Amino acid sequence: MHTVEMAILAPLVLVGALMLAQVLAWAIAQLCASYAANHALQTTRVQGGSATAGQDDAAAVLAGIDGTLIGGTQVNVTRDANVASVHVHGTAIHIVPFLQLPVGADVSGPVEALNP
């Protein structure tokens, strides 16, 4: 190969590798957000559960996975007599400068009720 071709090809390969790493980091962060939201929903919707318990559970799951994968995390948990909802949102870790990719999950489900 000529040096001119190498001078053009090397930066393109580096940018491609960085973009691939960023996409993979985003995908993992998205999976973490989904997992935390689903786990918190199960804690919230069980009989005797509460929105506070779900909020604490989501925070514990996110911290236990790896607190650096998702930045600016916002967790909102609600529960009424019939439905529990969990919203987990944030941004994926930055590998490519100035690129902020949002991640999040919104899940809801019926509240457990004992029907004798």
N, C-alpha and C positions, 0 to 999 in steps of 0.2 A: 504494500500500500504506500501511497505517497504521503508525505508529511502533511499536505494540505487536507487530504481526506481524513487523516487521523485527527487533525486539529478541529475538524467539524464533527467527526463521529464521537470522539471522547466526551464532549459536553452533552451531546444528545443521549448517550448511554447513561451518563450520570443523572440527568434530569429524569429520564425514564425510570431509573432505579428509585429515585426519591419519590416520584409519583406513585409507583407501585407500593412502596413502603407506606405512604400516606393513605392509600386506598385500603391496605390491609389493616392499618391502625384504626381507620374509621369503621371498618367492618367489625373488628373486635370490640370497639367501644359501643357500637350499636347492639351487639349481642349482650354486652354487659348491662346496658340500659334496659333491654327487654327482660333479661333474667331478673334484675332487681325489681322491675315493675311487677312481673308475675309473682315473684316471691312475696312481695309486700301485699299484693292483692289477696293471696291465700291467707296471710296473717290477718288482714283486715276483715275479710268476709266470713271467717269462721264464727260459730256461735261463741259469744263472749269477746270477740275481737273488737278493735276500735281503730279509728283513724290515727290516733297517736301511736298505737302499736305498729301499724303499717308504716308510718313515717319513720319510726325508729328502726324497723326491720330493713327498709330500703337503704337507710344511711349505713347500717351495719353491713349489708351485702355489698354496697358500693365500696366501702372501706376495705372489706375483706378480699374483694377481687383484686383491686389495685387502685388506690385513690388517685393515681396520676393518669389513668386512661381517659377519664372524662373530666373536663374542666367546667367550672361555672355551673355545677349541677343544681338543678331545681327540682324538688320533689313535692308534689301536691297530692294528698290522700284525702278522699272524702268517703263518708259512709252515711247512708240514711236507713230507713226501715227496710228498704227493698234492694238497693244497689250499692255496691262499693266500687270506687274508681281510684286508679292510681295513674299519675302522670309523672314521668321521669324525663327530664330534658337537660341538655348541656352541649358541650362541643368536644369533638375528638381531640386527642393530643396533637400538637403541631409538630410536623416533621418538615413540611414545606413552609417556609416563612410567609406570613400574611395570608395563609389559607386557613380559614376557620370553617370546618365542616360540622353542621349540627347533627346531633344524635338524639334520639328520644323514643319513648314508648308510651302509649296510652292504652290502658287495659281496664276493663270493668267486668263485673260479674254479679250474680245474685247473692244476697246475704243469706247465709244458712239460717234456717228456722226449723225448730223441732215441732213437728205436727203429730201430737199423740193420737 
